[in-house]
Every structure is written in C-alpha cells, then in structure tokens.
Amino acid sequence: ADSGLARLADAARLRADLSDYMRKHLDSSLAAGFRHCNIRDDETLVVTATSPEWAARLRFASARFLELSQECGQNVKTVKVRVGA
C-alpha cells in the first residue's frame, strides 16, 4: 500500500477522477476542447487543451475551473492552461 507503484496509481486515479468531474460539470461548449487536468504540488491546476485555439478559450474559464476544483475538495490557487497531444 505504501509502495511507489501504489502512490503512482493513486495519483493517476486522482487525475482521472478530477478530469471526469471537470468534463461533466463544464459547459458543453468548453468540454469539447478539454482533454484532462492535473494538480501540481504548488496548488496549480494544469488544464490540458486539445489545441491552441481551445487553450485560449479555456483560459477565459479559469474562474470556473477554480470553482469546480474547490467543489470537489481540491485546494487550488491558480490555473494554467497547456496544449496537449
């Protein structure tokens, strides 16, 4: 239970659960460009967009991402949006 593999699996599960929550609660016009998200140790939510165009749109929704993070119990201070493959 305290192995490195278990910690890695827990972190992956957290990312997947958080991403699913975001996708379900985002407006459908934004969810299409949302790929996944992760929380860094410095309490930054990193949102991954499907393209640079979507990244620009998702940056405007940073307040919504903060709100959704707090709703599911995550202590997030900032949001960064990145483009992912």
C-alpha positions in Angstrom: 0.0 0.0 0.0 2.9 2.4 0.6 4.9 1.4 -2.5 5.9 3.7 -5.2 3.6 1.9 -7.6 0.6 2.4 -5.2 1.3 6.1 -4.9 1.6 6.4 -8.7 -1.7 4.6 -9.1 -3.4 6.9 -6.6 -2.1 9.9 -8.4 -3.4 8.6 -11.7 -6.8 7.9 -10.2 -7.0 11.4 -8.8 -6.2 12.9 -12.2 -8.7 10.7 -13.9 -11.4 11.4 -11.3 -10.8 15.2 -11.4 -10.7 15.3 -15.2 -14.0 13.3 -15.4 -15.6 15.7 -12.8 -14.5 18.8 -14.8 -15.7 17.3 -18.1 -19.1 16.6 -16.6 -19.6 20.0 -15.0 -18.1 22.2 -17.7 -20.4 23.9 -20.1 -20.6 21.6 -23.2 -19.2 24.4 -25.4 -16.0 24.2 -23.4 -15.8 20.5 -22.6 -15.1 19.7 -26.3 -11.7 21.3 -26.0 -10.8 20.0 -22.6 -8.5 16.9 -22.6 -7.6 16.4 -18.9 -6.1 18.2 -15.8 -3.7 17.7 -13.0 -2.9 19.4 -9.7 0.8 20.3 -9.1 2.4 20.3 -5.6 2.3 24.1 -5.7 -1.6 24.0 -5.8 -1.7 24.9 -9.5 -4.4 23.2 -11.6 -2.9 22.4 -15.0 -5.6 22.1 -17.7 -4.7 20.5 -20.9 -6.5 21.7 -24.1 -6.8 19.9 -27.4 -5.4 22.8 -29.5 -4.0 26.3 -29.1 -7.4 27.7 -30.1 -9.1 25.7 -27.3 -6.4 26.7 -24.9 -7.2 30.4 -25.4 -10.9 29.7 -24.8 -10.2 27.6 -21.7 -8.0 30.3 -20.2 -11.1 32.6 -20.1 -12.8 29.8 -18.0 -10.1 29.8 -15.3 -12.5 31.1 -12.6 -14.9 28.2 -13.4 -12.0 25.7 -13.2 -11.1 27.1 -9.7 -14.7 26.8 -8.6 -15.1 23.2 -9.8 -11.8 22.2 -8.2 -13.0 23.6 -4.8 -16.4 21.9 -5.2 -14.6 18.5 -5.4 -12.4 19.3 -2.4 -9.2 20.3 -4.1 -7.2 23.3 -2.7 -6.2 25.0 -6.0 -4.8 28.6 -6.1 -4.1 29.1 -9.8 -4.9 27.7 -13.2 -2.6 27.2 -16.1 -3.7 26.0 -19.5 -1.5 24.0 -21.8 -1.9 22.3 -25.1 -1.5 18.6 -25.2 -1.2 16.0 -27.9 
